[in-house]
Amino acid sequence: MTILAPATKPLADSARADLSKRSIPHMVLSTGDATSLTAPPSFDLGATSIACALGRFRVLGNAIVTGGIGTLGLAACSALLEHGLSGLAIFDVNASQEDRQLALLRKRFPLCIITCFQVDVTNESAVQEAVDSAAATLGTLDHLLCFSGVVGCVNTLDMTAAHWRRILDVNTTGSFLCAQAVARKMVDQGTGGSIIFTASISAHRVNYPQPQAAYNVSKAALITMKNCLAAEWARYGIRSNSVSPGYMDTILNEGLGIAEARDIWAARNPTGRMGTPDELTGVIVMLSAVTSSYINGTDIVVDGGAIVF
């Protein structure tokens, strides 16, 4: 007679005892006093009303922008440089193909250091190497903006595991790897900094008419990750926020193949259209500005009102 082994082996008494003795790390929050990196700031914005108005949205220091060659990322890079950014390092998987865009940026901002690295954000060692190189070139790292991302519309019943993993790997894990590597630099510097993730209205509700479960989940995960990092890293003076764009008028939303979908998106939006890349830059500048030191853990939706339905 054959005796079948049980499907699961009961946990040994010693292992249960070990579990009961385990401890977990605890978050450490900032005290907010004068000796902390979250102390109340004192702003010297300028002597005149115009100087104060400009100074309130001044962006200081250096930034890394992932996906910075894409339409939204490039618009954000230009806006940050216009508001005072000193140095810029663009991370993009297609960086070697976009010399023209970089040349235009360097021509517009000749006093700024502008460099570019070809980086696969899903590769941990490649991300670390690029962050190290950016720090060596620029000096301090004060801002990180994560625009790298991919989208894929697939009926969920037909979705492969590889497709699911790819979307989450680029959109969520890639953003985490960049944030972790840059945050470590910020902690070593002792200067704090700002991290901005690009989430989406897809993080807040199901899109229609296109099926894109993997993309929606990847963006919802970004918002939760932003919340976690805002709590954990505040004591280092690091602010973690996100923006959630609606449908934006970029190359990803062009072509006859999605014309019907564009019409549906517009019909379901109170504003009646898609957004332009420049309509996202105001929020990017605000979250990066010197006076945004008390904005931490927030997500700002920029979608023309589509999310109200």
N, C-alpha and C positions, 0 to 999 in steps of 0.2 A: 504494500500500500504506500502511495506517495503522499507525503505530508507537505502541504504548501506553507511557505513562510508567510507571516503576516505582511500586509502591504506596507506598514510603517512600524518601525521599531520604537517601543516606548522609550522616552527620555530617561537615561540613567539618573539615579538619585543624586550622584555627584554633579552631573551636569545641571540638574535643577537647582542644586545648592549654589553653583557658580552663577547661574542667572540671577538669583536673588541677591547676590553680592555686587552686581555690576553697578557702575556709576556712569552718568552721562555728563558731557560738558554743558556748562550753562552760558548763555549769552551774557555779555557785560555791556551795559548801557552807559552812555556818557553821563557825567554829572552836570554838564552844561555850565560849570563855573569858569572863572577866569583862567584857570590852569588847563582847561580841557581844549580839545580841538573843535568843540561846538559852542564855545563862548559867544555871547552876543557881540556882533561886529560893530565897529564904528566906521561909518562911511564918510569919506571926503570926496564927494561927487563933483565939486567944482564951485566956483565963486558966483557964477551967473545962472540964471534959470535955464539957459540953453545948455550950458555945461553940465548942469545937474540932470537934465533930461537925457543927454547923451551918456553921461556917466552911469546912470541907473541901469543901462543895458550894455555896459562895457563887459567884454569877455577877455579875461586875462590868461596868459600862459600858453600852453601847448596842448594839442589834441591829437588823438588817434581816431580816425573815422574808418570803420570797416564798411566795405561796399561803397567806398567813397567815389568810385567812378560811375556808379549808377545814377540815374536821374535825380532821385531824392537825396542821395548821399552827396552828390556834387553841389546841389543847391544849398544844402546845409553847410558844406565846406566854405562856399563863397560867402554866405551870411555871417559865419563865425569870423572869417578873416575881415570882413567889412566892419565888424564890431570890435576889433582890436586883438584878435588871436595873433600870437607871435610866431608860432610854428605849427606845422600840420604834417602828419604822417598818414597817408592813405594806405589801407590794407585792402587789396582786391585780388581776386583770383585771376582777373583778366588785366592786371596792371600793365603788363608788357605791351598790350595792344592799344593803350590809350595815351600815347605821348602827346597828342595834340591837346587834349583837355588839360594836362599838366602844364604844358607850355603856356596856355591861355591864363591859367591861374597864376603862374609865376610872372607873367607880363603885367597882370593887374595888380599884383601885390609884391613888387620887387624887393621890399624890405623884409619880407617874411621868409622863413625857411620852409620850403615845401618839398616833401619827398614822398616816395611811393614804394611799397613793397608788395611783391606778388605772394599772397598768403592763402593757404587753404585753412580756413578757420576751424575745421574739424580735426586738424592735425595738431596735437598738443605741443609737440616739440617745435613745429614750425611757427606756431603762435608765440611761444616763449622766445624763440630766436628773433622774430620780428619785433616784439616788444622791447627786447634788449637793444636791438639796433636802433629803434626809434628813440629810446632814451639816450643812447650814446650820441645821436645826431642832434636831438632837440634840447636835451637837458631834462628838466622836470617834465613829468607827464601829469597834466592837470585835468584833462577831459578825455572821456571815451564815449564815442557814439557808435552804436551797433546798427548798421543798416544792411549787413550781409544777410541774404535770405533767398529761399527758393519757394516756388509755389507749384502745386500740381493738382489738377482737377480730375479725379477718378471716382467712379462709382465704388462705394466702399466694399460691396460684395466682390468686386473684381480687383481690389487693391492687393498688391503683393507685400510681403513683409519687408522686402528690400525698399520699396517705395516709401512705406511708412517710416522706416528707420532713417532713410536719407533725408526726408523733410525735417524730422526732429533733430537729426544730427547737425544739420546746417543751422537751422533757425534757433534751436534751443541750446544744444550742447555747444555749438560754435560761439554763441553769445556768452555762455558761461565761461568757456576757456579764455576768451579775450578779457572778460571782466575780472576773472581771478588773477590773470597775469598782470594786468594793469593795476589792480588794487594792491597787489603785493609791492609794486613799485611805489605807489602812493603812500603805503604804510612805512616803507623804508625812508621815504623823503620826509615824512612827518608833516606834510603840507595839506593833506586832504585832497579832495577833488570831486568831480562830477561824472557820473556814469548815466547815460541815457540809452535805453533799449527801444527799438522800434517794434512795438506790438502791432495791433490792428483792431479794427472793429470786429474782425473775425474771432478775436479773443473774447468778445462780449456776447455774440449771438451767432446763430447759424446763417450763413450766406444763402442768398437765393438769386438765380436758379442753379448755380454750379455746385456740385458735390465736392467738398474738399476737407474731409474730416481731419486728415493728418495735419494740414496747414493750420486749421482752426485750433487743434489741440496744441500745436507747437507754440502758437501765439498766446494762448491762455496760460500755458506753462511759463512763458516769459513774464507775464504779469505777476504770477505767484513768486517766481524767482526774484523779481524786482523787490517785492515786499520783504522777502527773507533777507536779502542783502541790505536793504535799507535799515532793517533792525540790527543786523549783525555788525555792519561796518560803520554805522554812524559815529561810534566812539573814536574812529580814526579820522573823522572829518570828511568821510566819503558819503556823498549823497547819491542815491540810486532812484531814478525815476524812469518813466516810459511815456511814449506818445503812441496813440492808436489812430493812425490815418484811416480814413475811409477809402473809397475808390479814387485813385489819383490818375491824372491824365499823363501816363508814362507809356513807354514802348511795350510794357507788359500788357497794357489794355488796348492795344491797337490791333487793326486787322479786321477783315470782313468776317472771319470765323467767329468772332465774339460780338459782332454788331448787335445781334438780338439781345445778348446779355447786357450790353451797355445801355440799351434802351430801357430794359427792365430796372437796372440800377438807378437810372435817372428818374424813372417814373415813381420809384419808391423813396425818393429823397425829397424832403421839403424844399431844398435849394434847386432841385431839378437838373443837377449836373454833377460831373466828377470834379474833384479839386485839382488845382494846379500845384506843382512842386513848391513854388514860392509861398503858397498859403500855409505850408507847414513850417516855414523857416522862422516865423515869429515865435512860435512855441519853443523851437529849438534854442533860439537866442535867449529867450526868457529863462529857460531852465539852466542855461549855462552862465548867465550873467552874475555879476558880483553880488547883486542884491537878492539873489534867490537862495541865500544860505539857509533859509528855514523851510524850503520845499524839499521834502524827502519822502519817498515811498508813494508818490502820486502817479496816476496815469491820466493823461489829458487826451480826450477824444477830439479829433479834427476831421469831421465827416459831413459837414453841411446839414447836420440834424438827422441823418439816416437812422441813427441808433434809437431815436424816440419811438420808432414803429416796432 
